[in-house]
Amino acid sequence: MSTSQRRLTPFDRLLAKADSALRTLTPGVTTGERPTPGGPASHIDDPSTQRHIAGLMRINHTGEVCAQGLYQGQAATAKLPNVRHAMEEAAKEEEDHLAWCEERLRELGSAPSKLNPIFYALSYGMGATAGLIGDKWSLGFVAETEHQVVRHLESHLAQIPENDERSRAILLQMREDELQHATTAEQAGGAPLPLPIRVGMTLMSKVMTFSTYRV
C-alpha cells in the first residue's frame, strides 16, 4: 500500500493539526492561492492614519487566525464526512485572507498581533465543541461567525480613506467571501444560534478587536 493510500493514525492526524496551527501562527508562511486584491500598495502620508489602518488590518488578520482555528476545530469533530470536508475547504479559502492581511500589514510597516496564539486556541476549542454538539449547530456557528465578521468589515471599510485603494480592495473581497461562507453554511443546514450564544460571541469579538488593535 502506498503512503498516499494508507490510513492515517491518530498520531498522523495530531501532527497534521499541529502543522496547520504552526502555519497559521507563523508570519510569512501562509500564501494565498489568489493574488492580493487591489493595485500597487498605497502610500499613506499621515503617520496617524497609517497606524489606524494598520490597527484595523491587524484586527482583520487576527479574525482570520480565529477563522482558521474555528474551522480546523470543527473539522476535527464533525460527525458527517461532507461537513468535515466543508470545514476543511472553508479553512483553505480563508488562508487567502490571512495572507492578504499579513502582506498589507508589512506594507504598512506593522506586524500581526502577539495575541494570535491565544485567540487561535480559544477559537479551536469553540469550533471543536460546536462540532461535538452536532453538525447543524456547528454550521450555525459558522454562519453566525461569518455574519459578525461581515459587520466588522463594513465598519472598517467606513473608516479607511477612499485613497487607500489597496486596503479597501482587500476588505471588499473578504466581505464577499465571508457572505458566501455564511450562505453556504445556512443552506447546508446550519441552525440559528440561541440569543445568549450570539451575545457571548459578540462580547468575545469586542475583546479581540480592542486588544489586537493595540497589541
C-alpha positions, 0 to 999 in steps of 0.5 A: 500500500502506498503512503498516499493510500494508507490510513492515517493514525491518530498520531498522523492526524495530531501532527497534521493539526499541529502543522496547520496551527504552526502555519497559521501562527507563523508570519510569512508562511501562509500564501494565498492561492489568489493574488492580493486584491487591489493595485500597487500598495498605497502610500499613506502620508499621515503617520496617524492614519497609517497606524489606524489602518494598520490597527484595523488590518491587524484586527482583520488578520487576527479574525482570520487566525480565529477563522482558521482555528474555528474551522480546523476545530470543527473539522476535527469533530464533525460527525458527517464526512461532507461537513468535515470536508466543508470545514476543511475547504472553508479553512483553505479559502480563508488562508487567502485572507490571512495572507492578504492581511499579513502582506498589507500589514508589512506594507504598512510597516506593522506586524500581526498581533502577539495575541494570535496564539491565544485567540487561535486556541480559544477559537479551536476549542469553540469550533471543536465543541460546536462540532461535538454538539452536532453538525447543524449547530456547528454550521450555525456557528459558522454562519453566525461567525461569518455574519459578525465578521461581515459587520466588522468589515463594513465598519472598517471599510467606513473608516479607511480613506477612499485613497487607500485603494489597496486596503479597501480592495482587500476588505471588499473581497473578504466581505464577499467571501465571508457572505458566501461562507455564511450562505453556504453554511445556512443552506447546508443546514446550519441552525440559528444560534440561541440569543445568549450564544450570539451575545457571548460571541459578540462580547468575545469579538469586542475583546479581540478587536480592542486588544489586537488593535493595540497589541 
